[in-house]
Amino acid sequence: MTVRSVFPSDGETLPLEGLYLHLNLHREAGEGEIHIYSNYVASLDGRISRFNPETGDYEVPKSLANERDWRLYQELAAQSDILVTSARYFRQLATGSAQDLLPVGSGFDDLKQWRLAQGLEAQPAVAILSRSLDIPVEVLEQLGERTIYVMTSATAPADKRAELESQGVAVMTAGDVDVEGRALRRVLIALGFRSAYMIAGPQVHSTLIEAKVLDALFLTTRFTLMGSEKSHGLCEGALSMPHVMQLQKLYLDEVGEQMFAHYGLKRDVERS
């Protein structure tokens, strides 16, 4: 399985496996910093999910999901200290509608061995973002080998917070009314994490982009037009201003009929 480099160099053929792994994202941040990155697969018309009337939820359609992109999704997870996701995923897991268990997934033993060789934990820790704390506690047992944190706001329901803490889940405050991007970043740094992989939906993505705490976006673009009256893009709702992305690398996957792009978020202000 190979892909062709398009930018910055053109024409070089590279193996698909290891394409992202060599980035060593777990070593990108210095002491007291963290590298936060996201990943999506989208259609040419910018859709990452479509409403399924049978389940009543938004799902990645089969026209987008593919094994080649899935490999790179797992490679990005392999380089993370912690996965940043949402309570929605765990509600889907409880009903059996989740796409898969959190990465690094089954069938990727080479990536698990790579993590151990890098001195990382066998699996990334998990940060669940939730203001309501509507998280099915029973499904957390499926992640028994991982350290789990719940990131919430200062106004979160006290009874639900106590219930989670009684199950041994660390509940952290990362914002006043909502979970806030900069507060989340500060908490993750305080916990000692240096690489965080955001695998939640467009609402969380928008939160991180607006706060200018997202460092990189990995985007797979499938060469297909999907069309849908009810669908999601990379961001949810209006952003306060345009956020410029800088293309770092671009690869053509002719076999998979898609492009793999690596972007950095251009910043003009200091973070705190």
N, C-alpha and C positions, 0 to 999 in steps of 0.2 A: 504494500500500500504506500503510495507516494503522492506528494503534492508538489506544485511548482511555485517557487518564490516569485512574486510580482513586484513587491516593494519592501525594502529599498533596492535590493538587487533583483534583476529580472532574468528568468530562465533557469535558475538553479533548481534541480530536482532534489527533494528531501523526503525521507521516510515520514509517514504520518505518525507512527508511534514515536514518541519522544519529541514531537514538534514543539510542544509547550513545556515539557518537563525540564528542558535544559535552561529555562528562564530562571530557575532557582528563586522563585518569588518569596520563599521563606527566608531568604537572606537579603532581600531588597532593602528592608528598613534597618536603620541604625538603632543604637541604644536609645530607649525612650521614644521610639517611633513605631508606626505600624503601616503596613502596605495593605490597602483594602481594594479588592478587585471584584468585578462582576462578570457574568457570562450569560449570553442568550443565543438562541437560534431563532431567526426571523425569516419571514417571506420577503420577496422583493418589494411588496407594498407595506412592509413595516409591521406586520402582525406577528406576535409571539404566542398568542393563544386565541382560542375561539370558544364561544359559549356553546355548551352541549346541553340542549333542552332535556335530554334524558336524565342527566345527573344534576342539572341545575347549577353547574359550575363551569369555570373557564379551564380549558385543557389545551395542552400542546397537541395539535392535530398530527395525524400520521404522515401527512404530506411534508411536515417539517422534521420530525424526529427521525434520526438515522444513526446507525452504528458508528460511523466514522466521526461524527460530531460527538457522540456519546463517549468515545475514547478520550477526546480532548477535554470534555467536561470532567472526566475522572482524573485526568492529569493535573488539571487546575486544583482539584480537591486535594490531590496528593501533596501539594506544596503549601497547604494551609495549616496554620495552627488551630484555627477555629472557623467553623461554618456559621454564617449569619443567615438565619431563615425566619419564617413567620409562624405564628400559631395556626394559620390556615393550613399549612402543610400537615400539621399533626392532627387536625380535624379530618383532613382527607385520609390520613393514615388510619384513623379510627374507623372510617367507613369503607376502607379498602379501595379508595379511588386515587390514592397517591401514585405517582408515576413509578417510584421505586423507593427503597430505603435510601437514606442519606449516603452519599459517597464517603470514603472509597468503597465501591460496591463489590459484590461477589463477581468472580471471573476476572478480577484485576489483581491477582496475587503478586505480579511483578511490581505494581505500584505500592502495594503494602510492604513488600520487601525493600523497595527504594526508600520509603519513609523511615524504616528502621535503620537502614544504612546511613541516613542523613541525621540520625539522632533524634528523630521526631517520634511522638507517640504513635502507637499502632493505627489509631484513627484520630481525626481532628476532633476537638471539642465542639460543642454546639451552643450557639447563642440564639435563643428564641425571642423575637421581638413581639411584644403584645401589651397593649394598653389595658385591655379588658381582662387579661389573664384567663380567657376562655380556652383552656388547654386540657384535653383529655389526659388526666394523670396516668391512666393505665397504659397508654401507648409509649410513655417514656421508658417503660421497662424494656422495650425492644432495642433501646440504645444503651444497654447496661454497661458496655465496655467504654463508653464515652463520658466525659465530664460535661454536665449540662448546666447552662446558666439561662435564666429568664431575665430579659431586659425590659423594664416597664417604666411607667411614669410615677411621679410622686402621688398622683391621684388614683392609683390603681386600687381596686376593691381589696380591703384589708383581709376579709375572710378568705378570698381566693389566694391571696399571697401567703397567708398562714397555712393553708392546705398544701400548697406546693412546698413550702419550707418544711412541713412535717414529713414530706416524702424525701427529704434530703436534697431538694433542688435549691440551688443558690439563686435568690431573686435580688437583682440589682436595680437601682434607680438610675435611669439614664435620660432624664428630662422632667419637666414640671407637669405639663398637661399631656403631652405626647412624648414618645421616644424621639429624642433629638439627635441628629447626626453627630454634632460635635461632642455632645455629652457621651454618646455611645463610644466614640473614638477614645475619649479620655478613659472611660471605664475599661475598655479592651487593653489599652496600654498599661493601666494600673494593674491589670491581671497578669501582665507579662507576655502578652501575645504580640507577635511581630508580623503575622500574615493572616488576613481574614478574607474568606471567600464568600461573597454575598450571593445566595442562591434563592432569594425570595422573589416576589413579584414586583411589578412596576411601581407600586406605592412606596415600598421600602427603597427601591432604586432612586426614585425621585427625592426621597428624604436625604439620602447620602449625597446626591448630586447638588441639591440646593445648599447643603452645608459645606460643600467643597471638600468633602472628606474621601470621596471616591478617587482612587489613584489610577485605575485602569479598567477598561471595558474590553472583553473578548466577545466578538460578535460573529456568529456564523450566519451567512446570508444564503438561503436556499434560492435557486433560480426558479421560483414559482410564484405566481400571483394567486393569492388565496381568496381575498374578498370576504367580507362578513359585516353584517350590521352590528353585531355584538362581538367585539374583539378587543384585545389589549395590545398596546405598543410598548416600547421600552420605558416610557414614563407615564405616570397616571396623573391627570389634572394638569393645570397650567403651571409652568415654571415661572419664577419671578423675572427671569431674564434668560436669554440664550446662553448655553454653556458650550464653549468651543472644545471639540475633541481633536487631538493631534494623532494622526495615523503613525503608528510605530512600525508595524509589519503587516503585510498582506500576502495571502497564499491562495492560489487557485487549485481547487480540488475538482479536476475534470471528471473523474469517475463518479464522485458523489454529487456533481452538478451544484457546487456551492463554493463560497469564498470564506476563508477564515481571516478575520481582521483583529488586530491588537491596537487599541487606542489608549492614549493617556488623556486625562482631563487637564486642559490648560487653565492655569490659575493666575490671577492678577492681584490676589490679596493673600496675606499670611493667614495660616490656620492657627487656631488656638485649641 
